[in-house]
Amino acid sequence: MAHKTACPHCGQPTPAAQAQERPAAAEPSRPAEDPLDLQKILSIGNAVNATLNLETVLKLVLDYSMEITQAQRGYIFLRQDSGELAETLARDAGPAAPDGSPRRISRSALDFVLKKGKVVATLNAQRDAMFSDSRSVFDLGLQTIVCLPLQAGREAAESAAAPASPSVRGAIYLDSSLPLQYYTAHKQSLLEVMANSAATAIENARLYRAVEQQKVAVQAAAENLEIQVHQRTAELDQKNRELQAKIHELHELQSRLVQSEKMATIGTLAGGVAHEINNPLGAITSNVQRILRFPCAESRHAESARLIEEGSRRCTSIVEKLLAYSRKSDSTLIPTDLNSVLESTLELLQHHFRIADIRLEKQCAPLPPVLVNRNEMAQVISNLLINAKDSIASARNAERNSGTITLRTCFDSRSVFLEVRDDGPGIPPEVLPRIFDPFYTTKDVGAGTGLGLYVSLGLVRRYGGQIEAESAPGAGALFRLILPRVPAAARPPDASPGAGP
């Protein structure tokens, strides 16, 4: 009597054992061990090992597995880098689950293969104890289930309780609702050989893909690095140019600071000279007054004495104003009439305008007081007037030897205004935004320090005011000094707001 071989899972005879019990007439004409299967497995092995394309390897393996087992459905599951199992390829005529859930297969067979690294093959799943709790087996009427591990090295567990081998990379799952007549131990061995070869090919393909991805990433990183290097080089070039410009600017500032120190020294010297001159002027004035007390035989001598007295008094007035202008201020702010500051400043600078042949036109209205420091405000007005004079002088030619500066004061409900307008060449548009920058000047070296408007704006802003500039090339320039009015509660009892223009 022939030896009967039973399925290790369901206890039923394997197809080979069933074939031994059948009558000779029932034997199929196809031999149990077909040399074509071996030839096919060799060709498949050569094919999967000859390509590094993962999709091609998976397709060849699954197609051959379904061909040799005549399975109705086939799947390949691969472990991902995270360790999770993912369905990578499927041959299933049925639609996928509408909610995106996994297809219904025997999870117990798949879990067993992944944990134990052993083949699961049953020809009667309905009666196999392994699938007694598998609802999908009964719902789908599955009869044959074959599940093979994909592992790079055959490391079968010694017992059912042994842990899974780390070499198990995935599984080939095949099932059918029909019994497989020709699935024999020989074909299972061929499938196992093919699965082991496929596992190695799959691992190589995945490594190759990872290397290619890494190569692409490295190339992208290199290109990005090159772009960053170019950008950084351009930024460094720009910073270098800016640094060179700053160095050049610092050299200019240094020369202007030296000139500013010279001018400050001259101002101090002028104050000392004025102080020294003030004493002999006083003596001249007092002596002339004594002469005028006595009758003079000749009227021309009396007239000369009066002229000497008038000149002495004028010189004394100028010296006093020069001393007041050069004296350090205590920065005390008091309610001040802007018109009176303007008049005293014009008296101090009148000689400059007469020599430069510049006519002054005044349109001054009585003004309410402003809260300022008188000496500092005189310095601001002086800077505006000197700039207007220099602008007119720079445009002189053979056809034009004189110029006009128009002064206008007015006020509104909130502010007091002083406008200084000249008929010089005007300020170029590219220069106008920079005229209040420190040390910026369009004058020749020694003619200006570039601090006048900068200092003036700082003083006016301290009072809560502003200086505005308007100009058009060839149409002169207008500087508008704006100061807030002193609130009525802060005015002294004798201060009156004056009338508007």
C-alpha positions in Angstrom: 0.0 0.0 0.0 1.4 3.4 -1.0 2.4 5.9 1.8 -0.2 8.6 2.3 1.0 12.2 2.7 -1.4 14.5 4.7 -1.5 18.3 4.7 0.3 19.5 7.9 -2.5 22.1 8.6 -5.8 20.5 7.7 -4.9 16.8 8.0 -6.3 16.1 4.5 -4.3 14.1 1.9 -2.2 16.2 -0.4 -2.9 16.1 -4.1 0.0 13.7 -4.6 -1.4 11.3 -2.0 -4.9 11.6 -3.5 -3.5 10.8 -6.9 -2.0 7.5 -5.6 -5.5 6.5 -4.3 -7.3 7.3 -7.5 -7.8 4.6 -10.2 -5.5 4.6 -13.1 -8.2 6.0 -15.4 -8.5 9.0 -13.2 -4.8 9.9 -13.4 -4.2 13.1 -15.3 -2.1 12.8 -18.4 0.3 15.6 -17.1 3.2 14.2 -15.0 3.4 15.3 -11.3 6.9 16.6 -11.9 7.1 18.5 -15.2 10.7 19.4 -16.3 9.2 22.5 -17.9 8.4 23.8 -14.4 12.1 23.6 -13.4 13.1 25.2 -16.7 10.5 28.0 -16.1 11.8 28.6 -12.5 15.3 28.9 -13.8 14.3 31.4 -16.5 12.3 33.4 -13.9 15.2 33.4 -11.5 17.6 34.6 -14.2 15.1 37.3 -15.2 14.5 38.6 -11.7 18.2 38.6 -11.0 19.0 40.4 -14.3 17.0 43.6 -13.5 17.2 46.1 -10.7 13.8 47.5 -11.4 11.6 46.7 -8.4 8.3 46.8 -10.3 9.6 44.4 -13.0 10.8 42.0 -10.4 7.5 42.0 -8.5 5.5 41.5 -11.7 7.6 38.5 -12.8 7.4 36.8 -9.4 3.7 37.2 -9.0 2.8 36.2 -12.5 4.9 33.0 -12.3 3.5 32.2 -8.9 -0.1 32.4 -10.1 0.8 30.5 -13.3 2.3 27.6 -11.4 -0.5 27.4 -8.8 -3.4 28.4 -11.1 -4.5 30.7 -8.3 -7.4 33.1 -8.9 -5.9 35.9 -6.8 -2.4 36.9 -6.0 -0.7 39.6 -3.9 2.8 40.6 -2.8 3.3 42.3 0.5 6.5 44.1 1.4 7.8 45.5 4.7 8.4 49.2 4.6 11.3 51.1 6.2 9.0 51.8 9.1 8.4 48.1 9.6 4.8 48.3 8.5 3.5 45.7 5.9 2.1 47.2 2.7 0.3 45.6 -0.3 2.8 46.4 -3.1 1.3 44.4 -6.1 -2.1 42.7 -6.7 -3.7 40.5 -9.3 -7.3 40.5 -8.3 -10.3 40.6 -10.6 -12.6 41.9 -7.9 -12.8 45.6 -7.0 -11.0 47.1 -4.0 -13.0 48.0 -0.9 -14.8 51.4 -1.4 -13.6 52.7 2.0 -10.0 52.1 1.1 -9.6 49.2 3.6 -7.3 46.2 2.8 -8.7 43.5 0.5 -10.2 40.5 2.2 -7.6 37.8 2.5 -6.6 35.3 5.1 -4.7 37.4 7.5 -4.0 34.4 9.7 -1.9 32.8 6.9 -0.1 36.0 6.2 0.7 36.7 9.9 2.0 33.1 10.3 4.4 33.4 7.4 5.7 36.7 8.5 6.2 35.6 12.1 7.6 32.1 11.5 9.2 32.4 8.1 7.5 29.2 7.0 5.3 28.3 4.0 1.5 28.0 4.5 -0.2 25.7 2.0 -3.7 24.3 2.4 -5.9 22.6 -0.2 -9.0 22.7 2.0 -9.1 25.9 3.9 -12.8 25.4 4.9 -11.7 22.4 7.2 -8.3 23.7 8.2 -8.2 24.6 11.9 -5.8 27.5 11.2 -8.6 29.3 9.4 -11.5 28.4 11.6 -11.7 32.0 12.8 -11.0 33.6 9.4 -14.3 35.0 8.3 -13.0 36.0 4.9 -12.2 32.3 4.1 -15.8 31.3 4.5 -17.3 34.4 3.1 -15.3 34.1 -0.1 -15.5 30.3 -0.2 -11.7 29.9 -0.4 -10.4 26.3 -0.8 -6.7 26.7 -1.6 -4.4 29.2 0.2 -0.7 29.3 -0.5 1.5 31.9 1.3 5.3 32.0 0.9 7.8 34.1 2.8 10.2 36.5 1.0 13.5 36.1 2.9 17.0 36.8 1.7 18.3 33.7 3.6 16.5 30.6 4.5 16.3 30.9 8.3 13.4 28.7 9.3 12.3 28.8 12.9 13.0 25.7 14.9 9.6 25.6 16.6 6.2 27.2 16.2 6.9 29.5 19.1 10.2 30.8 17.7 10.4 34.5 16.8 10.4 35.6 13.2 13.6 35.9 11.4 14.7 39.5 10.6 15.4 38.3 7.0 11.6 38.0 6.2 11.0 41.0 3.9 7.5 40.2 2.8 5.2 37.5 1.5 3.6 36.1 -1.6 -0.1 35.4 -1.0 -2.2 33.2 -3.4 -5.7 31.8 -3.0 -8.5 30.3 -5.0 -12.0 29.1 -4.5 -11.2 25.9 -6.5 -9.0 23.0 -5.4 -5.6 22.9 -7.1 -5.2 19.5 -8.8 -1.5 19.9 -9.7 -0.1 21.6 -6.6 2.5 19.1 -5.4 5.4 19.2 -3.0 7.7 19.5 -6.0 6.0 22.7 -7.1 6.0 24.0 -3.6 9.8 23.5 -3.5 10.1 25.3 -6.8 8.1 28.2 -5.5 10.2 28.4 -2.4 13.4 28.5 -4.4 11.8 31.1 -6.6 10.6 33.1 -3.6 14.1 33.1 -2.0 15.7 34.2 -5.2 13.0 36.8 -5.6 13.6 38.1 -2.1 17.3 38.7 -2.9 16.4 40.4 -6.2 13.8 42.5 -4.4 16.3 43.5 -1.8 18.8 44.4 -4.5 16.2 46.4 -6.4 15.2 48.3 -3.3 18.8 49.0 -2.4 19.4 50.2 -6.0 16.3 52.4 -5.8 17.5 53.8 -2.5 21.0 54.5 -4.0 19.4 56.2 -7.0 17.2 58.3 -4.7 20.2 59.1 -2.7 22.1 60.0 -5.8 19.3 62.3 -7.0 19.2 63.8 -3.5 23.0 64.3 -3.4 22.9 65.8 -6.9 20.0 68.2 -5.9 21.9 69.1 -2.7 25.1 69.8 -4.7 23.1 72.0 -7.2 21.5 73.7 -4.3 24.8 74.2 -2.6 26.3 75.6 -5.8 23.4 78.0 -6.0 23.9 79.0 -2.4 27.6 79.5 -3.0 26.9 81.7 -6.0 24.3 83.7 -3.9 26.7 83.9 -1.0 29.5 85.0 -3.3 27.2 87.7 -4.8 26.2 88.8 -1.3 29.9 89.0 -0.2 30.7 91.0 -3.3 27.9 93.4 -2.5 29.0 93.6 1.1 32.5 94.3 0.0 31.4 97.0 -2.3 29.3 98.5 0.5 32.3 98.2 2.8 34.5 100.0 0.3 31.9 102.7 0.0 31.7 103.0 3.8 35.5 103.3 4.0 35.4 106.0 1.4 32.6 107.8 3.2 34.6 107.5 6.5 37.6 109.1 4.8 35.4 111.9 3.7 33.8 112.2 7.1 37.2 112.3 8.7 38.3 115.2 6.4 35.0 117.0 7.1 35.5 116.5 10.9 38.9 118.0 10.7 37.4 121.0 8.8 34.6 121.2 11.4 37.1 121.3 14.2 38.9 124.1 12.4 35.6 126.0 12.0 34.8 125.4 15.7 38.2 126.8 16.6 37.7 129.8 14.4 34.3 130.4 16.1 35.9 130.3 19.5 38.6 132.6 18.3 36.0 135.0 16.8 34.2 135.1 20.2 37.5 135.9 22.0 38.3 138.6 19.4 34.9 140.1 19.7 35.3 140.2 23.5 38.6 142.0 23.2 37.3 144.5 20.7 34.3 145.3 22.9 36.5 147.0 25.5 38.2 149.6 23.2 34.9 150.2 21.5 33.5 151.1 24.8 36.3 153.5 25.4 35.9 155.1 22.0 32.1 155.6 22.5 32.5 157.2 26.0 35.2 159.6 24.8 33.2 160.7 21.8 30.2 161.3 24.1 32.5 163.6 26.2 33.6 165.5 23.1 30.0 166.1 22.1 29.1 167.6 25.4 31.2 170.7 24.7 30.4 173.2 21.9 32.5 172.8 18.8 33.6 175.8 16.8 33.3 173.9 13.5 30.1 172.0 12.8 32.0 169.5 10.6 34.0 168.3 13.6 30.7 167.8 15.6 29.3 165.9 12.6 32.4 163.7 12.5 32.1 163.0 16.2 28.4 162.0 15.8 29.4 159.7 13.0 32.1 158.1 15.2 29.6 157.6 18.0 27.1 156.0 15.6 29.7 153.7 14.1 31.0 152.7 17.6 27.5 152.0 18.8 26.8 149.9 15.7 30.1 148.0 16.2 29.2 147.4 19.9 25.8 146.0 18.9 27.4 143.7 16.3 30.0 142.5 18.8 27.3 141.9 21.5 25.3 139.8 19.0 28.4 137.9 17.9 29.2 137.1 21.6 25.6 136.0 22.2 25.7 133.8 19.1 29.0 132.1 20.1 28.2 131.8 23.8 27.2 128.3 24.9 23.5 128.0 25.5 21.9 126.6 28.6 19.1 125.0 26.4 16.4 126.8 28.4 13.1 127.0 26.4 11.1 130.2 26.8 8.2 131.7 24.9 9.8 133.7 22.1 8.7 136.0 19.3 10.1 134.4 16.1 10.1 137.8 14.3 12.4 139.3 16.9 14.9 136.4 16.5 14.8 136.9 12.7 15.5 140.6 13.0 18.5 140.2 15.3 19.9 137.5 13.0 19.5 139.7 9.9 21.2 142.5 11.7 24.1 140.3 12.4 24.3 138.9 8.8 23.4 142.2 7.0 27.0 142.8 6.1 27.2 139.4 4.3 24.2 140.2 2.1 25.4 143.7 1.3 28.8 142.4 0.1 27.1 139.6 -1.9 24.7 142.1 -3.5 21.6 140.1 -2.3 18.3 141.9 -1.7 16.1 140.8 1.2 12.3 141.0 0.9 10.4 140.6 4.2 6.7 139.7 4.5 6.4 139.3 8.2 3.2 139.3 10.2 2.8 139.6 14.0 3.2 136.1 15.4 2.1 134.3 18.6 5.1 133.1 20.7 6.9 129.8 20.2 8.6 127.8 23.0 12.3 127.8 21.9 15.8 128.6 23.0 16.6 132.1 21.5 20.3 131.5 20.7 19.6 128.1 19.2 16.8 129.5 17.1 19.1 132.2 15.9 21.6 129.5 14.8 18.8 127.7 12.8 17.7 130.9 11.0 21.3 131.8 10.3 22.0 128.4 8.7 19.0 128.8 6.5 20.0 132.3 5.4 23.6 131.5 4.8 22.6 128.5 2.7 20.3 130.7 0.6 23.1 133.2 0.1 25.6 130.5 -1.0 23.0 129.0 -3.4 22.5 132.3 -5.1 26.3 133.0 -5.2 27.0 129.6 -6.8 24.7 130.5 -9.8 26.3 133.9 -10.6 27.6 134.5 -14.1 28.4 137.4 -16.3 24.7 138.2 -16.9 23.6 137.9 -13.3 25.4 139.5 -10.3 22.6 139.9 -7.7 19.8 137.8 -6.2 16.8 137.9 -3.9 15.9 136.2 -0.7 12.3 136.4 0.4 11.4 136.0 4.0 7.8 135.3 5.1 6.3 134.6 8.5 2.7 133.6 9.3 0.7 131.2 11.5 -2.4 129.2 11.8 -4.4 127.6 14.7 -1.6 125.2 15.6 1.8 126.3 14.2 4.0 129.3 13.4 5.8 129.4 10.0 9.0 131.0 8.7 9.7 130.6 5.0 13.1 131.3 3.4 13.0 131.4 -0.4 15.9 132.1 -2.7 16.1 132.5 -6.5 19.2 130.4 -6.9 19.7 127.3 -9.2 17.6 125.0 -6.9 18.4 121.6 -5.6 18.6 118.6 -7.9 16.0 115.8 -7.2 18.6 113.2 -6.4 20.2 115.5 -3.8 17.0 116.8 -2.1 16.4 113.6 0.0 19.9 113.8 1.4 20.3 117.5 2.4 19.5 116.8 6.1 22.1 113.9 6.3 25.0 114.6 8.6 28.2 115.7 6.8 26.5 115.8 3.4 27.3 118.9 1.4 27.5 120.0 -2.2 29.9 122.8 -1.4 33.7 122.7 -2.0 36.0 121.4 0.7 36.4 124.2 3.3 33.2 125.9 2.2 30.9 123.8 4.3 30.9 120.9 6.8 27.5 119.4 6.0 26.3 119.8 9.6 24.3 123.0 9.3 20.9 121.6 8.2 21.5 118.4 10.2 22.0 120.3 13.5 19.2 122.7 12.6 16.7 119.9 12.1 17.7 118.3 15.3 17.1 121.5 17.3 13.8 122.2 15.6 12.6 118.6 16.3 13.5 119.1 19.9 11.0 121.9 20.0 8.4 119.6 18.4 8.7 121.3 15.0 9.9 120.4 11.5 11.9 121.8 8.5 10.5 121.2 5.0 12.4 121.7 1.8 10.9 122.2 -1.7 12.8 122.8 -4.9 12.8 122.4 -8.6 16.0 122.7 -10.8 16.4 126.3 -12.0 13.5 127.6 -9.8 15.2 128.2 -6.5 14.6 126.5 -3.2 12.1 127.0 -0.3 12.8 126.0 3.3 9.8 126.1 5.6 10.4 126.2 9.4 7.4 125.0 11.3 7.1 125.4 15.1 4.2 124.7 17.4 2.5 127.6 19.0 2.7 128.1 22.8 -0.5 127.0 24.4 -2.4 130.0 25.8 -2.1 128.6 29.4 1.7 128.6 29.1 2.1 132.2 27.8 3.3 135.0 30.1 0.7 137.6 31.0 2.1 140.2 28.6 2.3 137.9 25.6 -0.3 138.5 22.9 -0.9 136.1 20.0 -0.7 138.9 17.3 -2.6 139.0 14.1 -2.4 136.6 11.2 -1.2 137.4 7.8 
